[in-house]
Amino acid sequence: MPAAEGRIRLDNSLLLAYGLPAVPLAALGIPLYLYLPPFYADEIGLGLSTVGGVLLLARLRDMAIDPAIGQLSDTISTRFGRRRPWLIVAAPLVMISVWRLLVPDEGAGPAYLLGWTMALYLSWTLVLLPYTAWGAELSGDYHDRSRVAAWREGGVILGTLAAAALPALLADGGGSQRPVLAGLAWTIIVLLPATLAILLWRVPEPKSAAPRRLGWRRGWRLLARNTPFLRLLAAYLLNGLANGLPATLFLLFVGDVIGRSAAAGPLLLVYFLCGIAAVPAWLKLSYRYGKHRSWAIAMAWASLAFLGVPWLGPGDVYAFGLVCVLTGIALGADMTLPAAIQADVIDLDTLRGGKQRTALYFALWSTATKLALALAVGIAYPLLDFTGYRPGETNDADALGVLTALYCLAPVAFKVAAITLVWNFPLDQARQAKIRRRLETRPAGASEVHP
């Protein structure tokens, strides 16, 4: 770390060590969004509406505490750093919660699901917010931030890919999801502490100035005046909802519209493999056209692919596989570029306020993500229940039509809205470089009212 600049050299070995914990954290995401709702709704017998309502309630409670956790992570500094202690304390809580939720007791009801979901969401947040904030602080360079995000989100895709492959390996042949969820739980319990240990050993925390007291009112006024942040947050929410709907409904769509439940695992593998393979191409595109334009292109690409889905029906596995390939390619940009733009938006807040509030910003983006995913379950499941749809049973054309519309047409509308916010995004490479020059030349803790 050159003392003159206080920057960390971002070689690939360091970025690999930083990206590794994303693998178990992402493997945790798959059961929460893909396997857990139908498991508790159908196999445990709680019903679609009950599960949708419980998960929405848990998410709403979780979102209420995210900003507080982010602010504490930005403010509390120890001899071991600002981010490390949170990871050390929260990891065991994640491991306990994930076991209780994925391997439920006999007779588990709505209260059990709600309690352990809230426990897992809380402990997961205590790990995820300091972890993502740490990555955003590793570099101030516009393109280096894309590299950091690419390694982390590459780990996310790899973990998701592994979680998607486990059902094919662990299924008991009787249709029960219990062996799958237990295998996922053990995978997370083993990998999370191992990868966090490598991170804590290998990756240094960038030195930061002593926290400056900003004041609650002025801090939130700065947030409200950060126009790029508000636009990015809105686009993030819309695109998150667009991605959350097909993620939540994927197993139902493959099983009851395509009629090939056994193909769900291989199709997910194809989807995530394409996401990993496409990351380098999206990075190169962002170097030429900017991160925001490249992300908008990816969202448009995915929307075009989804427009062909309403014409698919029973047996159209290969045609749907092509949709998975095309949308998987877009996933590489969805996972990488918004996270890199987030770090640029934080620089503007730091310049105006004189205090680095990385974890708070990531908490607000995390809140948007959680709200989008909660709405996906909380809206889609009750709507399907209202139409009389029953997973795995014979359903009429109206119920399957609603399932199809929620799976592919609603996401297109949300993505188009997100594209309109992102296409002319005001914080490009030139403006970000100007902000970084001001940050690096001003006195420590100083602020600028009009950057």
Secondary structure, DSSP 4 states (H G I P E B T S, - for coil): --TTTTPPP--HHHHHHHHTTHHHHHHHHHIIIIIHHHIIIIIS---HHHHHHHHHHHHHHHHHHHHHHHHHHHH--BTTBSSHHHHHHHHHHHHHHHHHHHSPPTT--HHHHHHHHHHHHHHHHHHHHHHHHHHHTS---TTHHHHHHHHHHHHHHHHHHHHHHHHHHH--SSS-SHHHHHHHHHHHHHHHHHHHHHHHHHPPPPP-PPPPP--HHHHHHHHHH-HHHHHHHHHHHHHHHHHHHHHHHHHHHIIIII--GGGHHHHHHHHHHHHHHHHHHHHHHHHHH-HHHHHHHHHHHHHHHHTTGGG--TT-HHHHHHHHHHHHHHHHHHHHHHHHHHHHHHHHHHHHHSS--HHHHHHHHHHHHHHHHHHHHHHHHHHHHHHT--TTS---HHHHHHHHIIIIIHHHHHHHHHHHHHTT-S--HHHHHHHHHHHHHSPTT---S--
